Amino acid sequence: MLLALCALVACADEPVDTPAAARLSLLSVGDLGTPAAEDETGARLRVGDALAAEDRRLPVDALVLLGDNFYPDGLGDHELVPRIAENVVAPLCHFLALDGPRSPEVEGACGVPRDARHPVPVHATLGNHDYGLERSPELQRRVVPEFVPRFRVPSGLTEVIEIAPGVSLVLLETQKIYEQPEANAAWVTDALLEAKGPWRIVAAHHPPLPLDDGNDFEFMTRGGAAMREAVAAAGVPVQLWLAGPSRSCRLCSWPASQSCTGTPAAATASRTAAPPRVMNSKSFPSSSGSGGWCAATMRHGPFASSSASVTHDALASGCS
């Protein structure tokens, strides 16, 4: 099993007018969907433990899943209870209230006492593996919340959530958007314009740039170009883009023509479609069974009126 993420951090010379009380901390992780029988190293559980430890260190406001929630073909009616138990409840139990109408069917997979948990919203996108079975997307949108009430998947190609004062979370279903990227780019532009901001975080399965591991290069190149054009057409800042189909951790600036002063994860996006520049990248060896996660914290601060810090980790792989 391999978990992956990409964080794209915007840089420019404009300050962000963020409310003084604004603060948001979230954790993101992708590719948690390996069936328990195939997870020989227990990576999904170790990642869950790492996420819980980070939340105990610095409590978070939300958890973001970056797709491929159920390998290899998505979620099926014939396996609802065991797969939700092993791929959602077991690794993420620390973050779940499990007070839904069907929660008792899966609560046995949770090893954390109720009074020791920190329930938060779980915002999930879908990856390419989530679309294998015809009913999988609908089951994740409509049925998983019966077991895990705060589990939320966008009902369309995009969804905007005003997740905190001054911070908008924009969820994109890039597997479908990238299939016809030029035709669907307008949905992304509209979502960015709908987001109140001034901080905007995009969460998607795919990054807006091609991967360097040969993974669906043409699909990613065409889709990524359309997404950069969509951001440019919106003309609003996008400070962070979280994505998860690559076998590496990445911290990137957007656009390449801009540089940051202070921490590289602060300031606003330049209104251009120039491609992001990878600032930090290290690959996960697929045989290591390691997993990765990302923590992002935004708060009112002295740099450009607001600041954000991004940390990421890969268990046993030394990604830094």
C-alpha positions as CSV (number, residue, x, y, z in Angstrom):
1,M,0.0,0.0,0.0
2,L,1.2,3.4,-0.8
3,L,-0.2,6.7,0.4
4,A,0.8,9.9,-1.5
5,L,0.1,13.6,-1.4
6,C,1.0,16.8,-3.2
7,A,0.8,20.2,-1.6
8,L,0.9,23.2,-3.9
9,V,1.6,26.4,-2.1
10,A,1.0,29.8,-3.7
11,C,3.4,32.7,-3.6
12,A,3.0,36.3,-4.7
13,D,3.5,39.9,-3.5
14,E,-0.1,40.7,-2.5
15,P,-1.1,40.5,1.2
16,V,-4.1,38.4,2.3
17,D,-6.8,40.3,4.1
18,T,-7.7,37.6,6.6
19,P,-9.9,38.1,9.7
20,A,-7.7,38.4,12.8
21,A,-9.5,35.5,14.4
22,A,-9.0,33.2,11.4
23,R,-7.3,29.9,12.2
24,L,-7.6,26.5,10.5
25,S,-5.7,23.3,10.9
26,L,-6.4,20.2,8.8
27,L,-4.9,16.9,8.0
28,S,-5.0,15.3,4.6
29,V,-4.2,11.8,3.4
30,G,-4.7,9.8,0.2
31,D,-4.9,6.2,-0.9
32,L,-6.2,4.7,2.3
33,G,-8.2,2.1,0.3
34,T,-6.1,-1.0,0.4
35,P,-8.1,-4.0,1.6
36,A,-6.9,-5.2,5.0
37,A,-6.0,-8.6,3.5
38,E,-3.6,-7.0,1.1
39,D,-2.1,-4.5,3.7
40,E,0.6,-6.8,4.8
41,T,2.6,-4.0,6.6
42,G,-0.4,-2.4,8.3
43,A,0.4,0.9,6.6
44,R,-3.1,2.2,6.7
45,L,-3.3,1.7,10.5
46,R,0.2,3.2,11.1
47,V,-0.8,6.2,9.1
48,G,-4.0,6.5,11.2
49,D,-2.0,6.4,14.3
50,A,0.3,9.1,13.0
51,L,-2.7,11.3,12.1
52,A,-4.1,10.8,15.6
53,A,-0.8,11.7,17.2
54,E,-0.5,14.9,15.2
55,D,-4.1,15.8,16.2
56,R,-3.2,15.3,19.9
57,R,-0.2,17.5,19.4
58,L,-2.1,20.2,17.5
59,P,-5.9,19.6,17.4
60,V,-7.2,19.9,13.9
61,D,-10.5,21.2,12.5
62,A,-11.1,18.7,9.7
63,L,-9.7,15.6,7.9
64,V,-9.4,15.6,4.1
65,L,-9.2,12.3,2.1
66,L,-7.6,12.7,-1.3
67,G,-9.2,9.8,-3.2
68,D,-8.7,6.1,-3.9
69,N,-10.6,5.5,-0.7
70,F,-11.4,1.9,-1.7
71,Y,-9.1,-0.3,-3.8
72,P,-9.1,-1.8,-6.3
73,D,-12.4,-0.9,-7.9
74,G,-14.3,1.2,-5.3
75,L,-17.0,0.3,-2.8
76,G,-19.6,-2.4,-3.6
77,D,-22.9,-3.2,-2.1
78,H,-21.7,-6.8,-1.3
79,E,-18.9,-5.5,0.9
80,L,-20.2,-2.4,2.6
81,V,-19.7,-3.3,6.2
82,P,-16.2,-4.9,6.1
83,R,-14.8,-2.3,3.7
84,I,-16.1,0.7,5.6
85,A,-14.8,-0.9,8.8
86,E,-11.3,-1.6,7.6
87,N,-10.7,1.4,5.3
88,V,-12.5,4.2,7.2
89,V,-13.2,3.2,10.8
90,A,-10.1,1.3,11.7
91,P,-7.5,3.8,10.5
92,L,-9.5,7.0,11.2
93,C,-11.3,6.0,14.4
94,H,-9.7,8.8,16.5
95,F,-11.6,11.3,14.3
96,L,-15.0,9.6,14.2
97,A,-18.1,10.0,16.4
98,L,-19.8,6.9,15.0
99,D,-23.2,8.0,16.1
100,G,-25.1,7.3,12.8
101,P,-28.0,4.9,12.3
102,R,-25.6,2.1,11.0
103,S,-22.6,2.9,13.1
104,P,-23.0,0.0,15.5
105,E,-22.3,-2.3,12.5
106,V,-18.7,-1.0,12.2
107,E,-17.8,0.4,15.6
108,G,-16.1,-2.9,16.5
109,A,-13.3,-1.9,14.2
110,C,-12.6,1.2,16.3
111,G,-10.1,0.6,19.0
112,V,-10.3,4.1,20.6
113,P,-12.8,4.7,23.4
114,R,-15.4,7.3,22.7
115,D,-14.2,9.7,25.3
116,A,-10.7,9.6,23.8
117,R,-11.7,10.5,20.3
118,H,-11.8,14.0,18.6
119,P,-14.6,13.9,16.0
120,V,-14.1,16.2,13.1
121,P,-15.7,16.5,9.6
122,V,-14.2,14.1,7.0
123,H,-14.2,15.7,3.5
124,A,-13.5,13.1,0.9
125,T,-12.8,13.3,-2.8
126,L,-12.9,10.3,-5.2
127,G,-9.9,8.9,-7.1
128,N,-9.7,6.8,-10.2
129,H,-10.0,3.5,-8.2
130,D,-13.2,4.7,-6.6
131,Y,-15.0,4.6,-10.0
132,G,-14.4,1.0,-10.9
133,L,-17.8,-0.3,-9.6
134,E,-20.8,1.5,-11.0
135,R,-22.4,2.1,-7.6
136,S,-19.2,3.0,-5.8
137,P,-19.4,6.9,-6.1
138,E,-23.1,6.9,-5.0
139,L,-22.4,4.5,-2.1
140,Q,-19.6,6.7,-0.8
141,R,-21.8,9.8,-1.1
142,R,-25.1,8.4,0.3
143,V,-24.4,5.2,2.3
144,V,-21.1,5.7,4.0
145,P,-22.5,8.6,6.0
146,E,-25.1,6.2,7.5
147,F,-22.1,4.5,9.2
148,V,-19.8,7.6,9.5
149,P,-22.1,10.6,9.7
150,R,-19.6,13.3,9.1
151,F,-18.1,11.6,6.0
152,R,-18.8,13.9,3.0
153,V,-18.2,13.5,-0.7
154,P,-19.1,16.2,-3.2
155,S,-22.4,15.5,-5.0
156,G,-21.1,17.0,-8.3
157,L,-17.9,17.9,-9.9
158,T,-17.1,20.6,-7.4
159,E,-18.2,21.7,-3.9
160,V,-17.3,24.7,-1.9
161,I,-17.2,24.5,1.9
162,E,-16.6,27.6,4.0
163,I,-14.6,25.6,6.5
164,A,-13.5,28.5,8.8
165,P,-13.7,32.3,8.9
166,G,-11.7,33.5,5.9
167,V,-10.9,30.0,4.6
168,S,-12.7,28.2,1.8
169,L,-12.2,24.5,1.0
170,V,-12.8,23.7,-2.7
171,L,-13.3,20.0,-3.4
172,L,-12.8,18.9,-7.0
173,E,-13.6,15.5,-8.5
174,T,-10.7,15.6,-10.9
175,Q,-11.0,12.0,-12.1
176,K,-14.2,13.1,-14.0
177,I,-13.1,16.7,-14.6
178,Y,-9.8,15.5,-16.3
179,E,-11.7,13.2,-18.6
180,Q,-13.0,16.3,-20.5
181,P,-10.8,19.0,-18.9
182,E,-11.5,21.8,-21.3
183,A,-15.2,21.4,-21.1
184,N,-15.2,21.0,-17.3
185,A,-12.7,23.8,-16.5
186,A,-15.6,26.3,-16.2
187,W,-16.9,24.3,-13.2
188,V,-13.6,24.8,-11.4
189,T,-13.5,28.5,-12.2
190,D,-17.0,29.0,-10.9
191,A,-16.2,27.1,-7.7
192,L,-13.2,29.3,-7.1
193,L,-15.3,32.4,-7.7
194,E,-18.0,31.1,-5.3
195,A,-15.4,30.5,-2.6
196,K,-15.4,33.5,-0.3
197,G,-11.8,33.2,0.8
198,P,-9.6,35.1,1.0
199,W,-7.8,31.8,1.7
200,R,-8.7,29.1,-0.7
201,I,-7.6,25.4,-0.4
202,V,-8.3,23.0,-3.2
203,A,-8.5,19.3,-2.4
204,A,-8.5,16.9,-5.3
205,H,-7.2,13.5,-6.4
206,H,-4.9,15.0,-9.1
207,P,-2.5,17.9,-9.0
208,P,-2.6,20.6,-11.7
209,L,0.7,19.5,-13.1
210,P,2.0,16.2,-14.8
211,L,3.6,13.7,-12.5
212,D,7.3,12.8,-13.0
213,D,6.7,9.0,-12.5
214,G,5.1,8.3,-15.8
215,N,1.7,7.8,-14.2
216,D,-1.0,8.8,-16.8
217,F,1.3,11.5,-18.2
218,E,-1.0,12.6,-21.1
219,F,-4.1,12.5,-18.9
220,M,-2.3,14.5,-16.2
221,T,-0.7,17.0,-18.6
222,R,-3.9,17.9,-20.4
223,G,-6.0,18.0,-17.2
224,G,-3.4,20.0,-15.3
225,A,-3.1,22.6,-18.0
226,A,-6.9,23.0,-18.0
227,M,-6.8,23.4,-14.2
228,R,-4.1,26.1,-14.3
229,E,-6.2,28.0,-16.9
230,A,-9.3,27.6,-14.7
231,V,-7.4,29.2,-11.8
232,A,-6.2,32.0,-14.1
233,A,-9.7,32.6,-15.4
234,A,-11.1,32.9,-11.8
235,G,-8.5,35.6,-11.0
236,V,-8.6,34.8,-7.3
237,P,-5.8,33.5,-5.0
238,V,-5.4,29.7,-4.5
239,Q,-3.0,29.3,-1.6
240,L,-3.0,25.5,-1.3
241,W,-3.7,22.5,-3.6
242,L,-3.7,19.1,-2.0
243,A,-3.7,16.0,-4.2
244,G,-2.8,12.4,-3.9
245,P,-2.1,10.1,-6.9
246,S,1.7,10.5,-7.0
247,R,4.3,8.3,-5.3
248,S,6.0,11.3,-3.7
249,C,5.5,14.1,-1.3
250,R,5.8,17.5,-2.9
251,L,5.8,21.1,-1.7
252,C,5.4,23.4,-4.6
253,S,5.2,27.1,-5.3
254,W,2.7,28.6,-7.8
255,P,3.7,30.1,-10.2
256,A,7.2,29.4,-11.2
257,S,7.9,33.0,-11.9
258,Q,7.3,34.0,-8.3
259,S,9.4,33.5,-5.2
260,C,8.5,33.7,-1.6
261,T,10.0,35.6,1.2
262,G,9.6,34.3,4.8
263,T,8.1,30.7,4.8
264,P,7.4,29.3,1.4
265,A,3.9,28.4,2.4
266,A,2.7,32.0,2.9
267,A,1.1,34.8,0.7
268,T,-1.3,34.7,-2.2
269,A,-1.5,33.3,-5.7
270,S,-0.4,35.4,-8.6
271,R,-3.2,35.6,-11.2
272,T,-1.5,33.5,-13.9
273,A,-1.7,30.0,-15.3
274,A,2.1,29.5,-15.0
275,P,2.9,26.0,-13.8
276,P,3.8,25.3,-10.2
277,R,7.5,24.7,-9.4
278,V,8.4,21.7,-7.2
279,M,10.3,23.0,-4.2
280,N,10.6,19.7,-2.3
281,S,10.2,16.2,-3.6
282,K,11.1,12.8,-2.6
283,S,9.7,9.5,-3.9
284,F,8.2,6.7,-1.8
285,P,9.7,3.4,-2.7
286,S,6.6,1.3,-3.5
287,S,8.0,-1.8,-1.9
288,S,8.4,-0.1,1.5
289,G,4.8,-0.2,2.5
290,S,5.1,3.3,3.8
291,G,2.4,5.9,3.9
292,G,2.3,9.7,3.9
293,W,0.1,12.5,5.3
294,C,0.1,16.2,5.3
295,A,-0.8,18.8,7.9
296,A,-1.7,22.4,7.0
297,T,-2.2,25.2,9.5
298,M,-3.3,28.7,8.6
299,R,-3.5,31.5,11.1
300,H,-3.5,35.3,11.3
301,G,0.2,36.3,11.5
302,P,2.8,38.9,10.8
303,F,3.8,37.8,7.3
304,A,1.7,39.3,4.5
305,S,-1.2,39.7,7.0
306,S,-1.6,35.9,7.2
307,S,0.6,32.9,7.1
308,A,0.3,29.1,6.6
309,S,2.6,26.3,7.4
310,V,2.6,22.9,5.8
311,T,4.2,19.8,7.2
312,H,4.3,16.4,5.7
313,D,5.6,13.0,6.6
314,A,6.0,9.5,5.2
315,L,6.2,6.8,7.7
316,A,9.4,4.7,7.3
317,S,10.4,6.5,4.0
318,G,12.0,9.6,5.4
319,C,10.2,12.0,3.1
320,S,11.1,15.5,4.2
